[in-house]
Amino acid sequence: MSALGLSEHEGSLHSSAASIAAEARQWVLEPETEYRFELDPRTTLAIKLVNGQAEIFGSELAESTTYLFGLECKAAVYTWQGCTIEVTGHPSTEYVSEETPLNAFANIHLALEQMRVRALRAIHGSPPSDDEDPDPNPEPPRVLILGPDNSGKTTLTKTLVNYATRTGQGWSPMLVNVDPGEGGWAAPGAISAAAISSPIQTSTPAATFGSAATSAPHHISSNSLSSLSYWYGHAEMRRNPLLMDRLIRNLGENIWERWDADLEARASGLIVDTPSSFAANSGANSDHRQSLIKACVDAFRINVILVVGHEKLNVEMQRTYGSRVVVVKIPKSGGVVELDAGYRERIRRYQLHNYMYGRVLEPPSGLAVNTYLQGGEQTPELSLNLAPQSTVVSFGDLTIYRIGEETMAPTSALPIGATRVVSEMQPLLVDPAQPGSGLYNAVLALLAPPNPDEAERYDEEVLDLPVVGYLAITALDIPNKRMTVLAPSQGSLVGRTAIVGSFEWQE
């Protein structure tokens, strides 16, 4: 089917019944097929399940309910049993495919589900069922998903998590995102983890895994997640792989501390989404990727590795970890869209703007209903708009660090016998009054206070403190030593500590 364009004058709302009838289209999907769509900037799409069963990334659609999508969303409506959907709006691309990887995804889910059930039985001291092989030490699934650019890792991650939450067993799998370019639940530049107890809704790439509780409106329930985050501060892994290694291990330690106090939560397991640089086999990324994969395997005690669409990487993982970890190759979906650098940069801007201001998608022209869902819950009566606070603070109120030098050559590029003056993980105090501080329009991660029970302080302590929120510096008044800070919620910044990365705030 040819792609449909959306001109500027079509963006206004139409009121006539004729235009409504012209906009809405029905698609009849056969069992085990999917309707795929891609949206251009400033366009939205509404999808309603007329009858049958359908899901998006493993999250079921409710019948007769209209779902809204926008901000260059690229997704697919899959049906196991067949369905009819009604589509309103003009995607840049739309078509139905019979070749999908969902059968492979479902088989993986069933295997992971069996691991969860066995682990929970062991915790409760229940004997295994008659048809199971006895396992002296059943472990829940702890899954690492690897693959190159545009392979569908995040799609697989969301689908497996959503299938787990839909089983009716009360699972809350831990979803871990170690791709700092993805954004996770808050701002890009972080690595994060959150326990998922209900299906993750998809409406825009500005909230890939749902909304963080630090900025979600109070009426949002299923996607208002309490995530644990550490701040890396850059989109590219090669900027500071030593720092990333440390943050991954910090995240793993924190997850296991929580699980030590909640064995039933541990039985749900975890699923780790990774950056494409973990699959790079040449260039600047290849030097550190093995050490970072090992950091993930060690920190999260991985026992299953899924390799998406990369034969060579699958062989490499089999050779390196196959003796102690189950390694499975997963086919790449034909619906995966090639994403360029410009698209990824726009998505990061959407994510930052969504964190500060929320998001309300305008319905496509001709939408015949007044009630529709964004993120699975949004209706026009319950706005997803946020009102961030712009506050003027003194330079001395907030202590700001930058980790390592702003531009740091790799160790191999240093002269023979030379050593660094500043290490890759050394926190450097930033003075806002100095020219070239780089703080104007900078995005900062606000850190949790140090643990009062630990009297001993150390130089790199800020690296081990989790993030409690994000700020943007929108103005610097150097003569009066004041700066204007934008944050999604109120709260004093006096005595707080923050880290600046390489992301810039853009209105």
N, C-alpha and C positions, 0 to 999 in steps of 0.2 A: 504494500500500500504506500502511496506517495505521502511524504511528510506534509503537514499542514502548517502554514505560517499564520502569524497574528500581527496585523497592522496596528498602528497607533490608534486610529479612530475606532477600531473594534474593541478597544480596552474599556470604553464607557459602558455602563449598564443599559441593556435594552429592556423595554417594558412591554412590548407587544407580544401577543401569544405566538405570532408567526415567527418572530426571531427566536423565541424560546424553543419552538418545535425544530427550527433549523439547527440550533446549537446542540441539542441533546441527541445522542446516538446510542443505539444498543448493540452490544457485542455478545454473541452466543459462543461460549467457550466449551469445547469438548473436554471430557475427563483427561487429566494429566497434561493440560496445556496451560499457557500463560499469556496474558495480554501485557505487552511491554510498552512503556512510554518514556519519553524524555522531554523535559521542559526547557524552554529558553528563558533568559532573564526577563523579569517583569511579566510573566505569564503564570496563570494558575489553572488547575485542572480539578474537576469534581468527579468522583466516582461513586456510584450507588449500586449495591448488590440487589438486583431485582428478585432473583430467586436462586436457589442452589447453595453451594458452599464455596468460599473463596478465602484466600489469605494473602498477605503481603509480608514477605520475609518471615513467614511462620506465624504471624499475628492474624487471627481470624477477623473477617469483616462481618459486621452485624447486618442482617437483611433489612432492606428498606431504609438504611441509614446512609447519608451522604457524607463522604470524606473529602477533605480539601487538601491539595498538594501545591507546593510552590517553591520558589527560590532555587530553580534549576534542578528540581528533584528528578531522579532517574530510578525507576522502580518497576516492579512487575506484579500483576495480580495472577496468582496461581490457583488452579482448582484441581482437586483430586477426583471429584465426582461429577463435574460439569456445573455450569452456572450461566446466568445472564447478568451482565452488568450494563449500567447506563452511564455514559461518559459525556460530560459537558465541558467545553473548552477546546483549545487548539494546541495540542502538544506539537513539538517540532518533529517528533517521530512517534509512530504508534503502529504496532503490528502484533499478530498472534504467532507464537512459536510452539511447535510440538516437541522440540528437542530441549529438554531442561535437565538440570542435575538433581532435581528434587528427590528422585528415587534413591540416589546415592546419599543425599543428605539424610533422608529418613532412615536408611539402614545404619548410618553412623549414629543417629539419635537413639535407635533401639539398642545398639551395643552400649552406648553411654548410660542409657537408662538401666540396663541390667547391672552395670557396675555400681550405680547409685543404690539400687535395691539391695544388692549383696552387702554393700558397706553399711547400710542402715540396719540390716538384720544383724550384722556382727556387733554393732553398737548396742542393740537391744538384747543381744544374747540369744537371738532366735536361730534355730537350726536351718540350714539351706533346704530348699525344696528338693523333691526327689529327682527332678530332671536336671539339676545343676551339678556340675563337677565341684567337689569340695575344694575350697580355697582357704588355706590356713590364715591368710592375711588379706582379705578383700579390701581393696582401696577404691574410693570414689574416683571418677574421671577428673584428671587435671590436664587440660588439653592446650597445646600450643599450635596455633594455626600460622603456617608460613606460606609465602607465595610472592611472585613478582608483582610489579605494577599492574593495575587493571586486571587482576585475576579473580576478584570476587571474594577476598578474605573476609571483609566486613559483612557481606551478605551471608556467608556461611556462619560467621559468628552469631549474628542476630537470629538467624533461623534456628540454630541449635539451642540458643538460650530461650527463644520463644517456645519451641517445642517442649523444652523441659518444664516451663512454667504452666503449660497447658495440660499436663498429664493428670492433674488432680491429686498429685501426691504431696503437695505443699513444698515442692522444691524451691529454693532460692539460690540458684547458681551464682557464683561470683564472676562477673564479667570484668576482665582486666584489659585495659587499653594501654599498650606501651608504644603507640605511634604518636609522637608529639605533633605531627602534622595533621592529625585527625580531629583533635579538639575534644573528643570525649564528651563529658557532661558540662563542660564550662568553657574555658578559653583554650585555643590551640597553644601548644608549648608545654602541656602538662601530660604526665602519665597518671592514670587513675584506675580505681577499682570500685565497684559497687555491687551489692547483692541485689539481684533482680527477682522480684516475687510475682510480677505480673507482666504480660507480654509488652515488649517495647513497641510503641506506636511509631509509625513512619509518616511524616508529612513534609519535612524539608531536611536537607543535609545540614542545616544550621543546628539541628539537635539530633545527631545521628543515633545516639543511644538513649534519648530522652533528655529531660531537663533536670539540672541540679537543684537541690532544695535551697541553695544559697541565693538563687535568683528566680525560681519558679513562683508564680502567683499562688496564693494560699489555696485556691479552689482546685488546683491540679493535684490529683492523687496518684494515678498510676505511673506518671513520669516524673514526679518530684522525688528524686533519688538522693540519698545521703552518700556521697562518694568520698573516697579517700584519695587525695591527690598530692603529687610532688611536682615541683616546678623545674622543668628543664630549660624552657625559655626560648627554644629555637625550633624551627620546623625540620631542619636537616640533622640526621643522626651524626654525621661526620664533624659537626661543629665541636663537639666535646664528648667523645665516646666514653671517656673515663667517668665523667659525671653521670652519664646515662647508666653505666654499669652500677654505680653506687645507688642511684635512685631506684633502679629495678630491685636491687637487693633490699633496700629500705621498704619498698612496697610489699615484697614477699614476707619479710619479717613481721610487718604489721598485720597482714592477713592471717598468718599462722598464730600470732598472739591472740587474735580474736577467735580463731577456730579452737584453740586450746581450751577456751572457756565455753564453747558451744559445739559439741561433737555432732549434733544433728545438723547444724548448718554446714559443717565440714562435709557431710555425706552428699550434699548437693554438688560438690566439686567446683571447678572453675574452668573458664575458657578464656584464652589469651589471644587478643588480636594484635598483630605485629606490623611494623612498617615494611615497605617493599625492599628497603635496603638490607634487610636480613636475608634476602634471596639474591642479592647482587653477587655476581661471580667475577667481576673485574672492576677496575677503576678504584677511585679513592675509598669507596665504601667497603671493599672486600677485605681490607686489613682488619677491621674491627668487628665485622659481622659475626664471625665464629665466637668471639669472646662474649658478645652480647646475647647470642643464642644460648650459650652455656650459662650466662647469668640468669636467663629466664628459666632454663631447665632446673638449675640449682635452687633459685629463690622460690619458685612456685612448686617444686618437686614434681615436675611434669612426668606423666606416665603414658601419654598419648600425644603423638605429633601428627598433624594433618598437613600434608603438602598439597597445595592447590595449583594445578596446571604447570608443574615444573619438574620434568623427568630427572634432570641432572641433580637438582636439589634433593629430590626424593632418594636418589642413590647415595648421595652424600650423607643424609641423615640416617639412612639404614646402616651405613658403614660406621658412623660415629656413635649413634645411640641405639641401634637396633638390638643390641644384646640386653638392654635393660628398659627400653621404651618401645611401645607399639608404634610403628611408623606406617601411615596409610596414605596412599596417593589419592587425591580427589580430582575429578574432572573439572575443567574450567567451563563455566556456563557460556554458551554462545551469545547470551544477552549482555555480557559485560561490556561497558562502554569505555572507550579509550578517553581518558581524562588528561587534558594538557595542563601545563603549569599555570596558565591564566585562569582556568577554571578552579584549580586548587586554591589559588590566591583569593579569588572572589569568595569561595566557601569559607575561608578563614575570616574574612571580613564579615560575612553573614553571621558566623558563630560569635564573634566578639560583639556585634551589634545586638544579636539575640540575647546574649548574656546581660547586657546593660538595659536594653529597651523591651525585651520580649519580642513577640512576633504576632501580627494579625495579618493573615492573608486575605486579600480582596477576592471575593468569589469571581469566577469567570462570567463574562457577559451571558445573560440568558439563563442563569441558574434559576430553576423553577421553584425552589424551596427557600424558606427563610431560616431554616435550621440546618446547620452542617457542622461537621467535626473537624477540628485541627488537632493533630497529635492524639486523636482518639477521643478527646473530651471537649474540645473547644466549641462553644456556641456563641452567637453574637451577643447574648446576654451576659456571658462570662468572659470578659476580655482577657486576652493574653498580653495586653500592653503593660509595661512596667514604667515606673517613674523614678529613674536613678537620681541620686543626690549629688549635686555639685557643691563641693565644700572647699573653702580657702583655709589652708593650714600653713603653719610656719615651717621653715626648712628643718628646724630642730625637732619638730614633733615626730617625724617619721625617719627611721634609720634605713637607708637604702644601700643594697650591695649589688655588685655585678660579679658573676662567677668567672674567674680567669680573665685573660686579656680579651679585648673586644675582637681582635683579629689575631689568631694565633697560628703560626706555622706548625706543621707536624714535627714531632721530635726528629724524624729522619731528615728534615730539611735544615736542621741546625748545623753550624760548623762543627767539625770534629773536635771533641773535647769540650764543647760549649754546653752549658746548662741553662735552664730557664731561670729568669729572675722571678717570674710569676708562674705558679703551677696551674694546670688546667682546672683544679678544684679549689683554688684559693679565693675566698670571698674578699673582694676589694670594695672599700667604702667609697660611695659616690657622693660628691659634694655638689648639690644643685646650683650653688653660687658660681661654680667654675665654668668658664666657657667650654663648650664641647662636652658637657656632661651627658648629652644624649637623652635627657629626660623629657624634653618637650614632645608631647604626643606619645610617650612611651607607655606600654602596658606593663604593670607590676603585679607580682603575686604577693598577697599579704599572708604572712606566715603565722602559724599558731605560736603562742608564747612558749618559751622553754619550760620543760617539766620542772616545777618548783621542788620536787623531791630530789632532783639531781643537782647538788650544790656545785659540783665540778663543771666548769665551763671549758670548751675547747675551741680552737681556731675555726674549724669547719662545721661548727654546730648548726649553722643555718642550712646546710645541705640536708640535714636529717630531720628538719621540721616540716610537717605537712602544711599544705595550703588551706586557708580558710576562706579565701575570696580573692577577687581581682579588682584592680584599680586602673584608671587611666589618668595621666597628668595632662590636662588640657591647656594649662597656662603657667608660665614662670614669671614671677615678679622679682627679679634679682635685686634691684635697689632696696626693696622692702623685705627681702628674704621670705617671700611667701609663694605658694603655688596652689593652683586650683586642681582639685582631685575629683574625678567622676567615679561613683561607685553605685551598685544596684541597691544598696540599703544603707541606712544610717548607722553610725557608730563612731566613737572617738578613735582617732589614729595616734593619739599621744602615746609615746613610748613603744609603738609597734615597729615591727621589722618587715621589710619587703625586699624582693629581688627583682631586678629589671633584666629583661631578656632582649631579643632583637625584634619583637613585634611592635608595630606602631598602630595607634588608634586613629581611625578615620571616620568622621561623621558621615 
